[in-house]
Amino acid sequence: MSEEVIVGIDLGTTFSAIAYVNEHGRPEVIPNREGERTTPSVIFFEEGGNPIVGAEARNQAIVEPRRTVRFVKREMGNPSYRVNVDGKDYFPEDLSAMILKKLKNDAEAFLGKEVSKAVISVPAYFKDAQREATRQAGSIAGLDVIRIVNEPTAAALAYGFDKVEGNQTILVYDFGGGTFDVTVMRVQGKEFTILATDGDAMLGGKDIDALLVEHFAEEFQREHGIDLRLDPHTHQDLWDKAEIAKKNLSFRSPLMEALSSGAKALRIDLDREQLEEMIADLISQTEECMNRVVEAAGVGWAEIDTVLLAGGSSRIPAVKEMIRRVTGKDAARDMNPDECVALGAAIQAVVTTVETEGAGSAPPLEGGADIVVQDVASHSLGVKALSSDRSKYVNSIIIPRFTPIPCERTRTYATGEDNQSRVEIEILQGEDEDARSPDVHLIGKAGLRNLPPHKAGDLAIEVTLRYTADGVIEVVAKELGSGQTAREVVMQKAGALSPDILREKQELLAHTDF
């Protein structure tokens, strides 16, 4: 293969897409080898363990549900999640790497060029562990992940590429298959400034499907006394029918679904009004999130110039009607919700490459690559510390939520015991003051050893947290009180793969044909 191509990837819960900047300087989605512009984020393991990714894998789900993996994006950064197939454990980063490898291979087949560098998108509300797992998945797939970009930011980049005139305040409503985000940003020419973001990494189209699955199953059980959810094959069939019904009801109503189990069958009639009643609470959750973000951004609804939709679930008519009611305007219609994130990630890939390697290192971008993205910290960062009355451990926030990134903040702490010889600094992410809150997550540790003799409170420990542009977190701890040369310790991240394990996973996947 000649030359290499830098790509942008939307690694989705239900579908994924890959794009690049073409010879005309415009972002373009790369079709897979099946000729489709998106690839199902589904993995099927054949007998013997060989993985298949995409439409073929999705088609096997009913036949072999126990050998099929879906919705892995929701498990990114979850150390307890694993899938066992034929006695072998696969972790979220392994499974996502298979999807990325499929996208990479398809792009290389289409372009006839090597794909080695990528920008991968993640929900804006992803925490550090989820971002790090995404980066690891890219590395396992043989990609140099040069940047992690937030999905709403990518969507706005795609829209702003040639559609934004003058200065605008934009709200991005990103309702995907498994995650939900809202972001408010200000666009001034080629400068994109994020004002506020919020979301739910466990809210998406899958939850709408789940409500339909329950509805179908209960109707069938009421008629025939058989619970279709108890059999893996009929349960998977319910999921497939639910997804199809959800999509079809976005374009036509009513519709009919036929369910069966052995000789028993049932026709279920469903219309859009019934679906909207089922999902009203979910849509309300997204509305509440929109209100929080607009308030946090310090703007009023009248100041929102444009609403962008990203993610397939944003096509649901009830979503569009809610947005029209709340914002007083229709969402922009000239952007494909399924493709805009990948297109924006491709733009970011060129911008990042030019920033780090200089002009000529990437394809020329129409209008120039002098795009500036000022993002914010989606979550507060702090350290675990004793409260002032020494009664409990608190989350001592150093970088507050919505601080513009990249950024660096420093705070000084004192030792709590006489002659304390070591300090274990635990880095926390979350908003709650209580360090034990389930909403506060340990993301890494930094330790200082062999501290000099001292009285409690006399030795100062300076903690510096750095938040990079793609949301990667670094920490440096320094002991200041002894007058000796400061010692620095870089944080060991929770869940990080060792170089040897990463290399082993890379080699294993490199010899797998997708």
Secondary structure by P-SEA (a helix, b strand, c coil): ccbbbbbccccccccccccccccccbbbbbbccccccccccbbbbcccccccccaaaaaaccccccccccccccccccccbbbbcccccccaaaaaaaaaaaaaaaaaaaacccccbbbbbccccccaaaaaaaaaaaaaacccccccccaaaaaaaaaaccccccbbbbbbbcccccbbbbbbbbbcccbbbbcbbbbbccccaaaaaaaaaaaaaaaaaaaccccccccaaaaaaaaaaaaaaaaaaaccccbbbbbbcccbbbbbbbcaaaaaaaaaaaaaaaaaaaaaaaaaaccccccccbbbbcccccccaaaaaaaaaaaccccccccccccaaaaaaaaaaaaaaaaaccccccccccccccccccccccbbbbbbbbccccccccccccccccccccbbbbbbbbbccccccbbbbbbbbcccccccccccccccccccccccccccccbbbbbbbbbcccbbbbbbbbbccccccbbbbcccccccccaaaaaaaaaaaaaccc
